[in-house]
Amino acid sequence: MLAVSGLTPQVVTETLYALAADEHAPFVPTEVHLITSAEGARRAELSLLSDDLGWFHRLCADYHLPGVRFDRSHIHVVRGAQGQPLDDIRSPQDNQAAADFITAQVRSITADPHCALHASIAGGRKTMGFYLGYALSLYGRAQDRLSHVLVSEPFESSYEFFYPTPYSRVLQTRDGQLADTATAQVTLADIPFVSLRHGLPTALLSGQASFNDTVAAARAALAPPQLVLDLARQRISAGAQEMVLPPAELALLAVFARRLKLGLGALEAPSKGVGDRAWAESYLREYRAITGKLADIEGTERALRDGMDGEYFSVRKSKLEKRLVAALGPAAAAYRIDDGGTRPRKYQLRLVPEAVRFVGDVANGEWN
């Protein structure tokens, strides 16, 4: 279970109670984690874990919840851009830091395929709850859940209420009323979310990408494909993702992009073991445009002196696709060189011509 809180650590015990008490699908997590501010961490330690109050330990004892791990190491204080603990989110920089921090926590937990995550957005600043929900949408899986806890009146917002007790306990609410916690009702409102995880590149699932980078990758996966080739700078833009490509792979992609823009159809790959001079000429034309007139490409020219054969083509195509997949994840499918799926194999880009553009391509007399 993962929750966010500010100055009301009660959301931890309220959510845990509601999960465990669900008569239809009780869920007792093995671990509880809390994301909060520096002051929120202090309050959580005193109210939930201290010997004097220890409401987390009381809850586990009252409802016989065995093996739920929650200690000080599971309380994660949001850090600012300079690594300092934040007492509050008061600036755009704090806001970005909180987004990155929460995203990192969700990414780390969901990296374990054998766990299920229940995230609660009930506490903390509204932005913290939003980022937790958004992070779960980006990284969540089929087994993960998102909720908001609902507490009946007059216990809502009471600093002395932590969960409905299985015995009578009278407290004074914030408006001066007396109420018995045994009569309280605490439930969860499940919040459906759309998982975008399948559209993220593998590097973002396991790396240290920021919240903004992760959102950009998800947008790229959902947006209509657009391919921009900048041969002079040896890079492409695929959707919203810019990436550098080695000349050998970029030249092959440029061959098919050029054919698409010129309205030419699918092309058979060169035969294995048989050099194809027309293929070599098309490929070297793009290669020279990429590397420039002063570059030493003697090795490439020597390898293609008798034409390009099927093995050379397959190696370049395989390396190109691996780089696209590493950078784009599933979104790479739109930019791969398609083989048609039937024999004889004929290769082409499946994009519409309007989705492909060359920039700064003076060497080939192309458009800008």
N, C-alpha and C positions, 0 to 999 in steps of 0.2 A: 504494500500500500504506500502511495506517495501523496502527500498533502502539502499545500502551501498555507502559511498563516502569517499574521502580523502580531497583534497584541492579544489574540484570543487562541491560545493553544488547545482550547476545548474541541476544536474541529477534529483533532486526532482521536480523542476518545469517543466523540459522538459518531464519527464515521466508522471507526472500528466496531463500536457497538452495533450500529445499523447493519453492517456487513455480516457480523456473526449471528445477529438475531433474525436475519431474513429467513422466514419459514419456508420459502420456495427454493432458494438457492443460497444457503449460508456459505460465506466465504471467510475463512480465518487465515489471514496472511501469515507467512513465516517471518516476514520482516516488515517493519514500519519505518518510513523515512519522511522527514519533514524539511521543507525548504522555507526559510524565514529570514528575518532581519537579525541584527546583533541583539537588539532588545527583545525581539521575539524569541530568540534562542535562550536568553536568560530566563524569561518567563516560562518557557516550556520545560526547562530543566527543573525549576523550582516547583512548578505546579504538577508536572507529570511524573517526574523521576525522583524527587527528593524524598527523604525518609519521613519528613513531617506531613507532606500532602500525598505525593506519589499516586495521583489519580490513575495513571496508566496501570500501575501494579495493582491497584484496587480493582479496576475493571477486570483484569485478567483473573484475579482471585474470585470476584463475585460471580463471574460467568464461566469459570473453569476453561479459560482459553490457554491451552498449553503451548509452549514453545514459540511464542511471538517475540521476536527479538527487536528491542527498541532501547537504545541507550544514547549517551551523549555523542557517540561517533556517528549516529544516524540523524543528527540534527545538522543540517547543512546551511551555513550562513552565506547569503548572497554576497558576492565580492564585487567591488567596483572595478573600474578600468585599470586602476593602479594596484589592484589586489587587496585593497583595504576592505574590512567588513562594513557593510552598509547598514545604517540605522533606518533608512527610508529611501524611497525612490523619488528623487526631487529634481533631477535634471535629465535631459536627453541622453547623456552619457550613462547615468545610472540606469535608465530604462533599457538601453542597449546591453549593458552588462548583465542586468537581470534576465533579459531574454536569452542571452548566450548561456548563462549559468543554468537556467531551468532546462533549456534544450539539451545541454550536456548531460544532466542527470537523467533525463528521459531516454536519451540515446544509449547511455551506459546500461540502464536497467533492461531495456528492450533488446539489447545485443545478446542476451541469454535466451535462446529459443525454448528452454525448459521452464521458464517462469511465466506467470501471468501477472500483469500489472493492473491495479485498480488505482486510478488517480482521482483525487478530490480537489475541486476548485473552490471549496466553500470559504476558505479563509484568505487573509492577506489583502493587499491592494487589488483592485479590479484588474489592473494590468498583469499582476502575477497570475491570477486565475486564468486570464486570457492566454497568456503565454504557455501555461501548463496545458490547457486544452489544445492549443495550436500545435504544441510540440508533440502531443499524443496523436494528433491527426497526421503529423509528418512521419512519425516513427512507430505508431501503434500497429498492433497486429490483431488477428481475429480473436485471440484470447484476452485482449486487454479491454478495460472498461473505464468510463469517465462518469463522474457523478457530482451532485451538489447535495449537501445534507440539509434536511428540513427539521426544525425543532419547533414543537408546539409552544403556544403562549401559556404562561408568562415566562417560560424558561429561556426563550431566545434572547441572546445578547446578555445573559446573566453571567457575571464573572464567577459565580459560585457553582454554576451547573456544569457538569462534565458528562453525564450519561444518566439514563433512567436506572435507578438502583432497584435491586430485587427486594428491598426492605424500605421501610419508611425513613425518610430523611427530609427534614423541614429546613428550608432556606428562605432568606429574604431576597426578593427580586429587586431589580433596579428602581422600580416605582414604589417600593415599600411594602408590597404584598408578601404574604407568607404562602409558600407552596411546597407540596410534597413531591420530591423527585421521583417517587415510585409511580406517580401518575403521568409523568412526562411521556410524550410520543416523539420518537426520533426515527425518521425514515430517510431513504435516499431517493433522489430524483435522478434516474439514469439519463445520461445525455448521449445520444447517438453521435458518432463522428465518422467521417469519411476518411479511410486510411489512404494516404498518398505514398506510403512506404515503397510500394512496388515501382514507383517512378523515380526513386532516388538512385544516384550512382553508388556503386559499392564503396567507393572511397569515403562518401559522406556517411554511410551507415557505420563505418568503423573508425572514422578519423576524428578530427577536432574542428569541424566546420562550424562557423558562426550561425546564429539564427537566420540572419539575412541571406547567407550563402545557401542554406538549406531551403529556404523559401524560394530563392531564385531557381534552384535545381528543380523543385516541384513545379514551378510555373513553366519552366522549359519543357518538362515532360508532358504537360497538358496543352501547351500552346501549339498552334499550327507550325509545322517545321519550316524553318528558314535557314538556308545555307549561304554564307558569305565567305568567299575565298580571297584572302589577301596574300598573293604569291610573294610579293616583295618582302613582307614581314614574316613569311613562313608560318601563317596561322590561319585558322578558320573560326567562324562563329556559327555554331549550330544552335538555333533557337537563341536563348539568352546566354549560352555558355561559350566563352572564347577559349581556344586551346591552341597550343603550338604543335605542329606536325613536322617530323623530319622530312626533308625534300623527297626521299624515296617514296614515302607513303602519300605525301601531299600531291606529288606528280600523278600518281595513279588516280586519286580522287579527282584531280583537275581534268584528266582525260575524259572521264565520264560526265563531269559537270559541263564541260565544253560541248560534248555531243548532245547533251540534253538541251542546252541553250540554242544550239544550231538546228534543233528539230530532227536529229538523226536517231535511228532506232537502236535496239539492243544489239550488242556486239558479241560474237563468239570469242572465247578466250583462245590464246595461241595453243597449239597442240603440244603435248608433252614430248620433249626431246627434239622438237623441230622449231628452229628459229623463224620468227615471223618478222620480216623487215618493216612492214607497215605498222605493226604494233610498236616496234622499237622506235620508229620515227616519231609517232605520236607521243609516246612516253618521253623521249628525250627532248622534244620541243617544249613540253611543260617543265621538265627538269631544268633546262637551261634558263627558262624564264624565272624560275624560283631561285636558282643559285647565282645568277648574274654572269656576265661575260667573262669576268676575271677569275671566276672560281675554277678550281682544278677538279674536273669531273672525268679525268682520263680513265679512272677505274671503272666507272659506270659505263662509259662509252666502250671500253674494251669488253666488258661483260656482255654488251648488247651488239657487238660488232657483227655477229652473224644473225641478228634478230633476237626478239624476245620469245622464249619458249614457255610452255605451260607451267613449269616448275617455278620460274622467276615470277610469273604473274601470281601464282598461288601464294608464294611467300609474302609478296608485297601486300596482297589483298588480306591475308590473315593478320599481318602486323597492323594494318590500317584498322581493321575491325576491332582488334584488341584495344587499341588506343581509344577508339570511339566509345566502346563499352565502358572502359575504365573511367572516362571523363563524363559520360552521359547516362550510364546505366541503361535501363530499358528504353529510354528515349533514343538510343543509338540506332534502333531498328529502322527509323525513318531515313537515316543517312547511310545505311550500309549499301554496298554494291550488290544488288539482287541478281540471283542466277536464274530466275524464272520458274524454278521448281520442277521443271521437266527436262528431259533430254531431247535434243542436244541443248546443253546449257547455253543461254544467251544472257549477257550481263548488261545491266543498266542501273541508273539511279531512278527510283520510283517517285521522286518529287515532281511536282508540276514545274514547268520551266520558269514561271514567275517567282517561284520560291528560291531560285538560285541566282546568285549575283557575284560577279568578280569586281574587285576594287583595285585601282592603280595598275591595271593590266596593260600597260603601254606596249610591252614587248610583243604581245599577240594581237595588237590592234583592237583590243576589246573595249567594251563600255566601262564607264566608271560608275 
